Amino acid sequence: MSRFDAKHLALHGLWPEPPGNVYCNVPQAIAATDKGGQWQRLPAPELNPATSDRLALVMPGTQSHLDRHEWIKHGTCSGATGERYFGGAIALVDALESGGIGALFAANIGATLSAGDVRSAFDRAFGAGAGKRVTLECERVSGRTLISELRVSLKGEIADAPDISSLIAAAEVRDRGCPGGEIDMAGKT
């Protein structure tokens, strides 16, 4: 498969606010539009063309306007511009890819990957204890347990060139989530 997300991590979002702190300074009508799932009607975040193009690559959900939802619900609470918010998220995905995390998942398409394997890979890539700040989310689809999300806890200022090892090390230890699951091919289910 030639799609970029077939062999790379795909960004869902960056949630910098404390839990429960969403829709910051967003008019009620826009929040209601978002909550109603009418993301195509939401205002687009202000991004320069290069950031917009890169975001479309690492966040395939931009096709369904996921970027607008993420900006309205979470990005507005970040204190950053759309450019800085998404630029930081892109830089974090790039750092995970550089650390070999995307390659780990790509090498295991069609196979099962355990939470322990993922956590060990984070320890090797980003320092001892990094794996304890990673959670796997799984879902059952047609009798199969699939890894649906990889959540990485971070704490600190996310810059254009983030020190992901430090951001991970400063974060709270998290539950591992599901014990593991199959890595499905992009677009298969």
C-alpha positions as semicolon CSV with decimal commas, in nm:
position;residue;x (nm);y (nm);z (nm)
1;M;0,000;0,000;0,000
2;S;0,143;0,338;-0,099
3;R;-0,049;0,560;0,145
4;F;0,180;0,747;0,384
5;D;-0,021;0,633;0,686
6;A;0,024;0,269;0,580
7;K;0,381;0,273;0,714
8;H;0,383;0,575;0,949
9;L;0,209;0,690;1,263
10;A;-0,108;0,891;1,206
11;L;-0,187;1,186;1,430
12;H;-0,526;1,200;1,596
13;G;-0,468;1,494;1,824
14;L;-0,276;1,680;2,088
15;W;-0,462;1,750;2,410
16;P;-0,261;2,007;2,607
17;E;-0,534;2,119;2,844
18;P;-0,616;1,960;3,178
19;P;-0,902;1,709;3,154
20;G;-1,240;1,881;3,134
21;N;-1,093;2,208;3,008
22;V;-1,216;2,223;2,649
23;Y;-1,369;2,475;2,407
24;C;-1,178;2,771;2,553
25;N;-1,325;3,105;2,439
26;V;-1,525;2,924;2,172
27;P;-1,873;3,063;2,102
28;Q;-2,152;2,827;2,207
29;A;-2,279;2,792;1,850
30;I;-1,940;2,671;1,728
31;A;-1,903;2,430;2,022
32;A;-2,251;2,294;1,946
33;T;-2,157;2,247;1,579
34;D;-1,849;2,052;1,689
35;K;-2,040;1,841;1,940
36;G;-2,293;1,766;1,666
37;G;-2,015;1,623;1,448
38;Q;-2,057;1,883;1,176
39;W;-1,684;1,943;1,153
40;Q;-1,697;2,061;0,791
41;R;-1,890;2,366;0,918
42;L;-1,621;2,460;1,172
43;P;-1,373;2,736;1,095
44;A;-1,039;2,605;0,972
45;P;-0,735;2,675;1,192
46;E;-0,501;2,937;1,050
47;L;-0,201;2,750;0,910
48;N;0,066;2,840;0,660
49;P;0,060;2,629;0,341
50;A;0,364;2,417;0,441
51;T;0,212;2,329;0,778
52;S;-0,125;2,257;0,619
53;D;0,035;2,024;0,364
54;R;0,240;1,841;0,628
55;L;-0,063;1,811;0,857
56;A;-0,266;1,653;0,577
57;L;0,009;1,392;0,545
58;V;0,052;1,301;0,915
59;M;-0,316;1,349;1,003
60;P;-0,522;1,170;0,738
61;G;-0,830;1,269;0,939
62;T;-0,803;1,617;0,788
63;Q;-1,008;1,469;0,503
64;S;-1,304;1,454;0,744
65;H;-1,204;1,786;0,908
66;L;-1,066;1,621;1,222
67;D;-0,814;1,906;1,240
68;R;-1,097;2,157;1,281
69;H;-1,252;1,950;1,562
70;E;-0,917;1,909;1,740
71;W;-0,846;2,282;1,714
72;I;-1,190;2,394;1,836
73;K;-1,212;2,146;2,124
74;H;-0,849;2,122;2,239
75;G;-0,624;2,366;2,055
76;T;-0,818;2,670;2,168
77;C;-0,716;2,581;2,526
78;S;-0,346;2,554;2,442
79;G;-0,273;2,927;2,445
80;A;-0,106;2,882;2,105
81;T;-0,197;2,985;1,754
82;G;-0,323;2,715;1,517
83;E;0,015;2,726;1,345
84;R;0,208;2,664;1,666
85;Y;-0,038;2,405;1,800
86;F;-0,032;2,190;1,487
87;G;0,336;2,261;1,419
88;G;0,416;2,120;1,764
89;A;0,193;1,817;1,708
90;I;0,364;1,747;1,375
91;A;0,706;1,782;1,540
92;L;0,605;1,529;1,807
93;V;0,493;1,277;1,544
94;D;0,824;1,331;1,363
95;A;1,014;1,272;1,690
96;L;0,826;0,946;1,749
97;E;0,905;0,838;1,394
98;S;1,274;0,929;1,439
99;G;1,279;0,720;1,756
100;G;1,166;0,415;1,559
101;I;0,817;0,390;1,704
102;G;0,645;0,416;1,366
103;A;0,882;0,153;1,226
104;L;0,792;-0,083;1,513
105;F;0,425;-0,064;1,423
106;A;0,493;-0,085;1,046
107;A;0,710;-0,396;1,094
108;N;0,425;-0,566;1,280
109;I;0,134;-0,506;1,043
110;G;-0,080;-0,819;1,057
111;A;0,092;-0,938;1,375
112;T;0,023;-0,887;1,743
113;L;0,220;-0,634;1,941
114;S;0,213;-0,635;2,321
115;A;0,200;-0,329;2,545
116;G;0,527;-0,456;2,691
117;D;0,691;-0,451;2,347
118;V;0,573;-0,096;2,286
119;R;0,682;0,023;2,631
120;S;1,025;-0,138;2,587
121;A;1,065;0,037;2,251
122;F;0,988;0,370;2,418
123;D;1,246;0,298;2,691
124;R;1,511;0,224;2,426
125;A;1,423;0,527;2,216
126;F;1,352;0,792;2,480
127;G;1,511;0,673;2,805
128;A;1,439;0,441;3,095
129;G;1,084;0,485;3,223
130;A;0,950;0,643;2,902
131;G;0,741;0,334;2,834
132;K;0,554;0,382;3,162
133;R;0,406;0,698;3,013
134;V;0,252;0,521;2,714
135;T;-0,098;0,374;2,692
136;L;-0,240;0,145;2,426
137;E;-0,609;0,158;2,339
138;C;-0,764;-0,144;2,169
139;E;-1,100;-0,232;2,020
140;R;-1,266;-0,554;1,913
141;V;-1,350;-0,565;1,542
142;S;-1,489;-0,878;1,378
143;G;-1,354;-1,098;1,657
144;R;-1,006;-0,943;1,644
145;T;-0,842;-0,722;1,906
146;L;-0,685;-0,428;1,722
147;I;-0,461;-0,156;1,861
148;S;-0,658;0,159;1,783
149;E;-0,454;0,427;1,960
150;L;-0,113;0,491;2,105
151;R;-0,130;0,763;2,370
152;V;0,192;0,928;2,485
153;S;0,184;1,141;2,800
154;L;0,390;1,458;2,787
155;K;0,451;1,749;3,019
156;G;0,617;2,078;2,932
157;E;0,642;2,330;2,654
158;I;0,608;2,182;2,307
159;A;0,833;2,374;2,073
160;D;0,904;2,346;1,701
161;A;1,185;2,102;1,779
162;P;1,063;1,938;2,101
163;D;1,290;1,739;2,330
164;I;1,049;1,450;2,341
165;S;1,259;1,252;2,588
166;S;1,233;1,534;2,843
167;L;0,863;1,587;2,775
168;I;0,792;1,218;2,831
169;A;1,014;1,194;3,140
170;A;0,831;1,488;3,304
171;A;0,486;1,333;3,251
172;E;0,291;1,119;3,493
173;V;0,314;0,740;3,481
174;R;0,008;0,594;3,309
175;D;-0,174;0,262;3,298
176;R;-0,059;0,049;3,005
177;G;-0,414;0,024;2,872
178;C;-0,489;-0,291;2,678
179;P;-0,233;-0,573;2,700
180;G;-0,175;-0,565;2,325
181;G;-0,340;-0,630;1,996
182;E;-0,304;-0,677;1,625
183;I;-0,168;-0,404;1,402
184;D;-0,419;-0,366;1,121
185;M;-0,329;-0,246;0,776
186;A;-0,429;0,118;0,715
187;G;-0,770;0,138;0,554
188;K;-0,843;-0,231;0,605
189;T;-1,114;-0,202;0,873
